[in-house]
């Protein structure tokens, strides 16, 4: 079960990079202007970046708090590595989002064409 949790969080970071994360596209689908679409993409990426930074920060706090907790059935194993997927997902998502924001700003400078 915990490997599934890790796979979900690592996959979430990868999907942020591919812009294939869970998204509502109804507003961007209505826009015809490429410049407006780029601005909307930047705003969405900034909001997501805020939450990715929160995930990294609080993920580190939770990981640190539970690092030395042990499993009931296997006392020699620690629970900390289980929680480590939270800050790693936050960090990778934040890095990818910063890259995407700079890419969108660059596209905006070129007239909004991708």
DSSP file (Angstrom, degrees, kcal/mol; ACC not computed):
  #  RESIDUE AA STRUCTURE BP1 BP2  ACC     N-H-->O    O-->H-N    N-H-->O    O-->H-N    TCO  KAPPA ALPHA  PHI   PSI    X-CA   Y-CA   Z-CA
    1    1 A X     >        0   0    0      0, 0.0     4,-1.7     0, 0.0     3,-0.1   0.000 360.0 360.0 360.0 -39.7    0.0    0.0    0.0
    2    2 A X  H  >  +     0   0    0      1,-0.2     4,-2.2     2,-0.2     5,-0.1   0.811 360.0  56.5 -72.2 -28.3    2.8    2.4    0.8
    3    3 A X  H  > S+     0   0    0      2,-0.2     4,-2.4     1,-0.2    -1,-0.2   0.858 105.1  53.6 -68.5 -32.1    4.5    1.9   -2.5
    4    4 A X  H  > S+     0   0    0      2,-0.2     4,-2.3     1,-0.2    -2,-0.2   0.908 107.1  50.9 -64.8 -41.9    1.2    2.9   -4.1
    5    5 A X  H  X S+     0   0    0     -4,-1.7     4,-2.3     1,-0.2     5,-0.2   0.928 111.2  48.4 -60.6 -45.4    1.3    6.1   -2.1
    6    6 A X  H  X S+     0   0    0     -4,-2.2     4,-2.6     1,-0.2     5,-0.3   0.918 110.6  51.2 -60.2 -43.8    4.8    6.8   -3.2
    7    7 A X  H  X S+     0   0    0     -4,-2.4     4,-2.2     1,-0.2    -1,-0.2   0.893 109.8  50.2 -62.5 -39.9    3.9    6.1   -6.9
    8    8 A X  H  X S+     0   0    0     -4,-2.3     4,-1.8     2,-0.2    -1,-0.2   0.938 113.7  43.8 -64.0 -47.5    1.0    8.5   -6.7
    9    9 A X  H  X S+     0   0    0     -4,-2.3     4,-1.4     2,-0.2    -2,-0.2   0.877 115.7  46.8 -70.0 -37.1    3.0   11.3   -5.2
   10   10 A X  H  X S+     0   0    0     -4,-2.6     4,-1.6    -5,-0.2    -1,-0.2   0.879 113.0  50.7 -70.7 -36.2    6.0   10.8   -7.6
   11   11 A X  H  X S+     0   0    0     -4,-2.2     4,-2.4    -5,-0.3    -2,-0.2   0.827 103.3  60.1 -67.7 -31.5    3.6   10.6  -10.5
   12   12 A X  H  X S+     0   0    0     -4,-1.8     4,-1.7     2,-0.2    -1,-0.2   0.916 104.5  48.9 -63.1 -42.8    1.9   13.8   -9.4
   13   13 A X  H  X S+     0   0    0     -4,-1.4     4,-1.6     1,-0.2    -1,-0.2   0.909 111.6  49.4 -62.2 -42.0    5.2   15.7   -9.8
   14   14 A X  H  X S+     0   0    0     -4,-1.6     4,-1.7     1,-0.2    -2,-0.2   0.883 109.1  52.1 -65.4 -38.1    5.7   14.2  -13.3
   15   15 A X  H  X>S+     0   0    0     -4,-2.4     5,-2.6     1,-0.2     6,-0.7   0.820 103.7  57.6 -69.6 -30.0    2.2   15.2  -14.3
   16   16 A X  H ><5S+     0   0    0     -4,-1.7     3,-1.0     3,-0.2    -1,-0.2   0.929 107.0  49.1 -62.0 -43.9    2.8   18.8  -13.2
   17   17 A X  H 3<5S+     0   0    0     -4,-1.6    -2,-0.2     1,-0.2    -1,-0.2   0.889 113.8  44.9 -62.7 -39.6    5.7   18.9  -15.6
   18   18 A X  H 3<5S-     0   0    0     -4,-1.7    -1,-0.2    -5,-0.1    -2,-0.2   0.482 108.3-125.2 -82.2  -2.4    3.7   17.5  -18.5
   19   19 A X  T <<5S+     0   0    0     -3,-1.0    -3,-0.2    -4,-0.5    -2,-0.1   0.865  79.8 118.4  55.6  38.7    0.7   19.8  -17.7
   20   20 A X      < +     0   0    0     -5,-2.6    -4,-0.2    -6,-0.1     3,-0.1   0.100  37.3 123.8-117.7  19.2   -1.4   16.7  -17.4
   21   21 A X  S    S-     0   0    0     -6,-0.7     2,-0.3     1,-0.2    -9,-0.0  -0.169  82.0 -66.0 -71.3 171.9   -2.4   17.2  -13.8
   22   22 A X  S    S+     0   0    0      2,-0.0     2,-0.3     1,-0.0    -1,-0.2  -0.461  75.4 160.6 -61.3 119.8   -6.0   17.3  -12.7
   23   23 A X        -     0   0    0     -2,-0.3     2,-0.7    -3,-0.1    -1,-0.0  -0.992  45.3-131.4-147.2 150.0   -7.3   20.6  -14.2
   24   24 A X        +     0   0    0     -2,-0.3     4,-0.3     1,-0.1     3,-0.3  -0.921  25.7 178.6 -99.4 116.4  -10.5   22.3  -15.2
   25   25 A X     >  +     0   0    0     -2,-0.7     4,-2.6     1,-0.2     5,-0.2   0.287  48.7 104.9-104.0   9.9  -10.0   23.6  -18.7
   26   26 A X  H  > S+     0   0    0      1,-0.2     4,-1.0     2,-0.2    -1,-0.2   0.885  85.1  44.1 -62.1 -38.3  -13.4   25.2  -19.3
   27   27 A X  H >> S+     0   0    0     -3,-0.3     4,-1.1     2,-0.2     3,-0.5   0.948 116.0  45.3 -71.4 -48.0  -12.0   28.7  -19.0
   28   28 A X  H 34 S+     0   0    0     -4,-0.3     3,-0.2     1,-0.2    -2,-0.2   0.833 109.3  57.0 -67.2 -29.7   -8.9   28.2  -21.1
   29   29 A X  H 3< S+     0   0    0     -4,-2.6    -1,-0.2     1,-0.2    -2,-0.2   0.813 104.9  52.6 -68.3 -28.7  -10.9   26.4  -23.7
   30   30 A X  H << S+     0   0    0     -4,-1.0     2,-0.3    -3,-0.5    -1,-0.2   0.755  91.3  92.3 -76.8 -24.2  -13.2   29.4  -24.1
   31   31 A X     <  +     0   0    0     -4,-1.1    -4,-0.0    -3,-0.2    -3,-0.0  -0.531  46.5 179.1 -76.8 133.2  -10.2   31.8  -24.6
   32   32 A X        +     0   0    0     -2,-0.3     2,-0.4     5,-0.0    -1,-0.2   0.705  58.6  88.7 -99.4 -28.0   -9.2   32.4  -28.2
   33   33 A X     >  -     0   0    0      1,-0.2     4,-1.9     2,-0.0     5,-0.1  -0.607  65.0-153.0 -78.2 123.2   -6.3   34.8  -27.5
   34   34 A X  H  > S+     0   0    0     -2,-0.4     4,-2.1     1,-0.2    -1,-0.2   0.830  95.8  56.6 -65.2 -32.6   -3.0   33.0  -27.0
   35   35 A X  H  > S+     0   0    0     76,-0.2     4,-2.2     2,-0.2    -1,-0.2   0.914 107.3  47.8 -65.7 -42.7   -1.7   35.8  -24.8
   36   36 A X  H  > S+     0   0    0      1,-0.2     4,-2.5     2,-0.2    -2,-0.2   0.880 110.3  52.7 -65.0 -38.1   -4.7   35.5  -22.5
   37   37 A X  H  X S+     0   0    0     -4,-1.9     4,-2.3     2,-0.2    -2,-0.2   0.895 109.0  49.6 -64.2 -39.1   -4.1   31.7  -22.4
   38   38 A X  H  X S+     0   0    0     -4,-2.1     4,-2.0     2,-0.2    -2,-0.2   0.902 111.1  49.0 -65.9 -40.6   -0.5   32.3  -21.4
   39   39 A X  H  X S+     0   0    0     -4,-2.2     4,-2.3     2,-0.2    -2,-0.2   0.919 111.8  48.9 -64.9 -43.1   -1.5   34.7  -18.6
   40   40 A X  H  X S+     0   0    0     -4,-2.5     4,-2.6     1,-0.2    -2,-0.2   0.902 109.9  52.3 -62.0 -41.4   -4.1   32.2  -17.3
   41   41 A X  H  X S+     0   0    0     -4,-2.3     4,-2.4     1,-0.2    -1,-0.2   0.883 109.1  49.9 -62.4 -38.8   -1.5   29.5  -17.4
   42   42 A X  H  X S+     0   0    0     -4,-2.0     4,-2.3     2,-0.2    -2,-0.2   0.924 111.1  48.8 -65.5 -44.3    0.9   31.6  -15.4
   43   43 A X  H  X S+     0   0    0     -4,-2.3     4,-2.1     2,-0.2    -2,-0.2   0.929 112.8  47.4 -62.2 -45.4   -1.8   32.4  -12.8
   44   44 A X  H  X S+     0   0    0     -4,-2.6     4,-2.5     1,-0.2    -1,-0.2   0.916 111.9  50.3 -62.5 -42.8   -2.7   28.8  -12.4
   45   45 A X  H  X S+     0   0    0     -4,-2.4     4,-2.4     1,-0.2    -1,-0.2   0.871 108.8  52.3 -64.3 -36.6    1.0   27.8  -12.1
   46   46 A X  H  X S+     0   0    0     -4,-2.3     4,-2.0     2,-0.2    -1,-0.2   0.905 110.1  47.8 -66.0 -41.0    1.5   30.4   -9.4
   47   47 A X  H  X S+     0   0    0     -4,-2.1     4,-1.7     2,-0.2    -2,-0.2   0.929 113.9  47.1 -64.1 -44.5   -1.4   29.1   -7.4
   48   48 A X  H  X S+     0   0    0     -4,-2.5     4,-2.4     1,-0.2    -2,-0.2   0.873 108.7  55.5 -64.8 -36.2   -0.1   25.6   -7.8
   49   49 A X  H  X S+     0   0    0     -4,-2.4     4,-2.5     2,-0.2     5,-0.2   0.901 103.8  55.0 -62.7 -40.7    3.4   26.7   -6.8
   50   50 A X  H  X S+     0   0    0     -4,-2.0     4,-2.0     1,-0.2    -1,-0.2   0.937 112.2  42.6 -56.4 -48.1    2.0   28.2   -3.6
   51   51 A X  H  X S+     0   0    0     -4,-1.7     4,-2.4     2,-0.2    -1,-0.2   0.838 111.3  55.1 -71.1 -32.4    0.5   24.8   -2.7
   52   52 A X  H  X S+     0   0    0     -4,-2.4     4,-2.3     2,-0.2    -1,-0.2   0.900 108.5  48.7 -65.7 -39.6    3.6   22.9   -3.8
   53   53 A X  H  X S+     0   0    0     -4,-2.5     4,-2.7     2,-0.2    -2,-0.2   0.908 111.6  49.8 -66.3 -41.3    5.7   25.0   -1.4
   54   54 A X  H  X S+     0   0    0     -4,-2.0     4,-2.8    -5,-0.2     5,-0.4   0.908 109.9  51.4 -61.2 -41.3    3.2   24.4    1.4
   55   55 A X  H  X S+     0   0    0     -4,-2.4     4,-1.8     1,-0.2    -2,-0.2   0.906 112.1  46.2 -62.8 -41.5    3.4   20.6    0.6
   56   56 A X  H  X S+     0   0    0     -4,-2.3     4,-2.0     2,-0.2    -2,-0.2   0.938 115.9  45.3 -65.8 -46.7    7.2   20.7    0.8
   57   57 A X  H  X S+     0   0    0     -4,-2.7     4,-1.7     1,-0.2    -2,-0.2   0.963 120.8  36.3 -63.7 -54.5    7.3   22.7    4.0
   58   58 A X  H  X S+     0   0    0     -4,-2.8     4,-2.6     1,-0.2     5,-0.2   0.799 112.9  60.3 -73.2 -26.6    4.7   20.8    5.9
   59   59 A X  H  X S+     0   0    0     -4,-1.8     4,-2.6    -5,-0.4    28,-0.3   0.906 105.6  48.3 -63.3 -41.3    5.8   17.6    4.4
   60   60 A X  H  X S+     0   0    0     -4,-2.0     4,-2.7     2,-0.2    -2,-0.2   0.906 111.3  50.6 -63.4 -41.2    9.2   18.1    5.9
   61   61 A X  H  X S+     0   0    0     -4,-1.7     4,-2.2     2,-0.2    -2,-0.2   0.926 113.4  44.3 -63.3 -44.1    7.6   18.9    9.3
   62   62 A X  H  X S+     0   0    0     -4,-2.6     4,-2.4     2,-0.2    -2,-0.2   0.914 113.6  50.6 -67.2 -42.3    5.5   15.8    9.2
   63   63 A X  H  X S+     0   0    0     -4,-2.6     4,-0.8     1,-0.2    -2,-0.2   0.922 111.9  47.6 -61.1 -43.8    8.4   13.6    8.1
   64   64 A X  H >< S+     0   0    0     -4,-2.7     3,-0.5     1,-0.2     4,-0.4   0.905 111.8  50.7 -63.3 -41.2   10.6   15.0   10.8
   65   65 A X  H 3< S+     0   0    0     -4,-2.2     3,-0.3     1,-0.2    -2,-0.2   0.899 120.2  33.5 -64.3 -41.4    7.8   14.4   13.4
   66   66 A X  H >< S+     0   0    0     -4,-2.4     3,-1.2     1,-0.2    13,-0.4   0.370  87.1 105.7 -97.3   5.1    7.2   10.8   12.4
   67   67 A X  T << S+     0   0    0     -4,-0.8    13,-1.3    -3,-0.5    14,-0.2   0.878  87.1  36.5 -56.2 -43.3   10.8    9.8   11.4
   68   68 A X  T 3  S+     0   0    0     -4,-0.4    -1,-0.3    -3,-0.3     2,-0.1   0.388  87.2 116.1 -95.7   4.2   11.5    7.7   14.5
   69   69 A X    <   -     0   0    0     -3,-1.2    10,-2.7     1,-0.0    11,-0.4  -0.467  57.1-143.3 -67.6 145.9    8.0    6.2   14.9
   70   70 A X  B     -A   78   0A   0      8,-0.2     2,-0.2     9,-0.1     8,-0.2  -0.749  13.8-105.2-112.2 160.0    8.2    2.5   14.4
   71   71 A X        -     0   0    0      6,-1.4     6,-0.2     3,-0.8    -1,-0.0  -0.585  22.7-136.2 -78.0 142.8    5.8    0.0   12.8
   72   72 A X  S    S+     0   0    0     -2,-0.2     3,-0.4     1,-0.2    -1,-0.1   0.916 104.9  40.1 -65.9 -43.5    3.8   -2.2   15.3
   73   73 A X  S    S+     0   0    0      1,-0.3     2,-0.3     2,-0.1    -1,-0.2   0.728 128.9  29.9 -82.8 -21.4    4.4   -5.3   13.3
   74   74 A X    >   -     0   0    0      3,-0.1     3,-2.0     1,-0.1    -3,-0.8  -0.712  68.0-179.8-135.0  83.7    8.1   -4.6   12.4
   75   75 A X  T 3  S+     0   0    0     -3,-0.4    -1,-0.1     1,-0.3    -2,-0.1   0.682  77.1  64.7 -63.0 -18.6    9.6   -2.5   15.2
   76   76 A X  T 3  S+     0   0    0     -6,-0.1     2,-0.4     2,-0.1    -1,-0.3   0.643  89.9  81.2 -80.0 -11.7   13.0   -2.3   13.5
   77   77 A X  S <  S-     0   0    0     -3,-2.0    -6,-1.4    -6,-0.2     2,-0.3  -0.748  73.9-140.6 -94.3 141.2   11.5   -0.3   10.6
   78   78 A X  B     -A   70   0A   0     -2,-0.4    -8,-0.2    -8,-0.2     4,-0.2  -0.664   7.5-141.2 -97.0 154.6   10.9    3.4   10.9
   79   79 A X  S >> S+     0   0    0    -10,-2.7     3,-1.2   -13,-0.4     4,-1.0   0.626  82.2  89.5 -88.1 -15.0    7.9    5.3    9.5
   80   80 A X  H >> S+     0   0    0    -13,-1.3     3,-0.9   -11,-0.4     4,-0.9   0.884  81.0  55.2 -53.1 -48.2    9.8    8.3    8.4
   81   81 A X  H 34 S+     0   0    0      1,-0.3     4,-0.3   -14,-0.2    -1,-0.3   0.787 100.7  61.7 -60.0 -24.5   10.6    7.1    4.9
   82   82 A X  H X4 S+     0   0    0     -3,-1.2     3,-0.6     1,-0.2    -1,-0.3   0.887 107.3  43.4 -65.1 -37.7    6.9    6.5    4.3
   83   83 A X  H XX S+     0   0    0     -4,-1.0     3,-1.6    -3,-0.9     4,-0.6   0.588  90.3  87.8 -83.5 -11.4    6.2   10.2    4.8
   84   84 A X  H 3X S+     0   0    0     -4,-0.9     4,-1.7     1,-0.3    -1,-0.2   0.700  72.4  73.3 -64.4 -19.5    9.2   11.4    2.7
   85   85 A X  H <> S+     0   0    0     -3,-0.6     4,-2.2    -4,-0.3    -1,-0.3   0.798  88.3  63.5 -66.1 -26.7    7.1   11.3   -0.5
   86   86 A X  H <> S+     0   0    0     -3,-1.6     4,-2.2     2,-0.2    -1,-0.2   0.975 107.6  36.5 -64.2 -56.7    5.2   14.5    0.6
   87   87 A X  H  X S+     0   0    0     -4,-0.6     4,-2.7   -28,-0.3     5,-0.2   0.873 116.3  55.1 -66.9 -32.6    8.2   16.9    0.6
   88   88 A X  H  X S+     0   0    0     -4,-1.7     4,-2.6     2,-0.2     5,-0.2   0.915 109.5  46.5 -64.7 -40.8    9.7   15.2   -2.4
   89   89 A X  H  X S+     0   0    0     -4,-2.2     4,-2.6     2,-0.2     5,-0.2   0.915 112.9  50.4 -64.8 -42.4    6.5   15.7   -4.4
   90   90 A X  H  X S+     0   0    0     -4,-2.2     4,-2.2    -5,-0.2    -2,-0.2   0.912 113.2  45.5 -61.6 -42.9    6.3   19.3   -3.2
   91   91 A X  H  X S+     0   0    0     -4,-2.7     4,-2.5     2,-0.2    -2,-0.2   0.942 115.0  45.3 -67.9 -48.0    9.9   20.1   -4.2
   92   92 A X  H  X S+     0   0    0     -4,-2.6     4,-2.4     1,-0.2     5,-0.2   0.911 114.5  49.3 -64.6 -40.1    9.7   18.4   -7.6
   93   93 A X  H  X S+     0   0    0     -4,-2.6     4,-2.6    -5,-0.2    -1,-0.2   0.916 111.0  50.3 -63.4 -41.6    6.4   20.0   -8.4
   94   94 A X  H  X S+     0   0    0     -4,-2.2     4,-2.4    -5,-0.2    -2,-0.2   0.915 110.7  48.9 -63.2 -43.0    7.8   23.4   -7.3
   95   95 A X  H  X S+     0   0    0     -4,-2.5     4,-2.0     1,-0.2    -2,-0.2   0.938 113.8  46.2 -61.8 -46.4   10.8   23.1   -9.5
   96   96 A X  H  X S+     0   0    0     -4,-2.4     4,-2.5     1,-0.2    -2,-0.2   0.893 112.0  51.3 -63.7 -39.2    8.7   22.0  -12.5
   97   97 A X  H  X S+     0   0    0     -4,-2.6     4,-2.6     2,-0.2    -1,-0.2   0.891 107.5  51.8 -67.6 -39.2    6.2   24.9  -11.9
   98   98 A X  H  X S+     0   0    0     -4,-2.4     4,-2.3     2,-0.2    -1,-0.2   0.928 111.4  48.7 -61.0 -43.4    9.0   27.5  -11.7
   99   99 A X  H  X S+     0   0    0     -4,-2.0     4,-2.3     1,-0.2    -2,-0.2   0.931 112.2  48.0 -60.3 -46.0   10.3   26.1  -15.1
  100  100 A X  H  X S+     0   0    0     -4,-2.5     4,-2.6     2,-0.2    -2,-0.2   0.860 109.7  52.9 -65.9 -35.3    6.8   26.3  -16.6
  101  101 A X  H  X S+     0   0    0     -4,-2.6     4,-2.5     2,-0.2    -1,-0.2   0.938 111.0  46.3 -64.2 -46.2    6.2   29.8  -15.3
  102  102 A X  H  X S+     0   0    0     -4,-2.3     4,-2.3     1,-0.2    -2,-0.2   0.888 112.4  51.5 -63.2 -37.5    9.5   31.0  -16.9
  103  103 A X  H  X S+     0   0    0     -4,-2.3     4,-2.4     2,-0.2    -2,-0.2   0.917 111.2  46.9 -64.1 -43.4    8.5   29.1  -20.1
  104  104 A X  H  X S+     0   0    0     -4,-2.6     4,-2.3     2,-0.2    -2,-0.2   0.882 111.6  50.8 -67.0 -38.0    5.1   30.8  -20.2
  105  105 A X  H  X S+     0   0    0     -4,-2.5     4,-2.1     2,-0.2    -1,-0.2   0.903 110.6  49.9 -64.6 -40.1    6.6   34.2  -19.5
  106  106 A X  H  X S+     0   0    0     -4,-2.3     4,-1.1     2,-0.2    -2,-0.2   0.922 111.7  47.5 -63.2 -43.6    9.0   33.6  -22.4
  107  107 A X  H  <>S+     0   0    0     -4,-2.4     5,-3.0     1,-0.2     6,-0.5   0.863 109.3  54.3 -64.4 -35.8    6.2   32.6  -24.7
  108  108 A X  H ><5S+     0   0    0     -4,-2.3     3,-1.4     1,-0.2    -1,-0.2   0.886 105.4  53.0 -64.4 -39.2    4.3   35.7  -23.5
  109  109 A X  H 3<5S+     0   0    0     -4,-2.1    -1,-0.2     1,-0.3    -2,-0.2   0.753 105.4  55.6 -66.4 -24.8    7.3   37.9  -24.5
  110  110 A X  T 3<5S-     0   0    0     -4,-1.1    -1,-0.3    -3,-0.2     3,-0.2   0.290 135.5 -85.2 -91.0   9.7    7.2   36.3  -28.0
  111  111 A X  T < 5 -     0   0    0     -3,-1.4    -3,-0.2     1,-0.2   -76,-0.2   0.547  69.9 -72.4 100.8   8.3    3.6   37.3  -28.5
  112  112 A X  S   <S+     0   0    0     -5,-3.0     2,-0.3     1,-0.3    -4,-0.2   0.443  91.3 137.1  87.2  -1.1    1.9   34.4  -26.7
  113  113 A X              0   0    0     -6,-0.5    -1,-0.3    -3,-0.2    -3,-0.1  -0.636 360.0 360.0 -82.9 137.2    2.7   31.8  -29.4
  114  114 A X              0   0    0     -2,-0.3    -1,-0.1    -3,-0.1    -6,-0.0   0.420 360.0 360.0 -97.4 360.0    3.8   28.4  -28.3
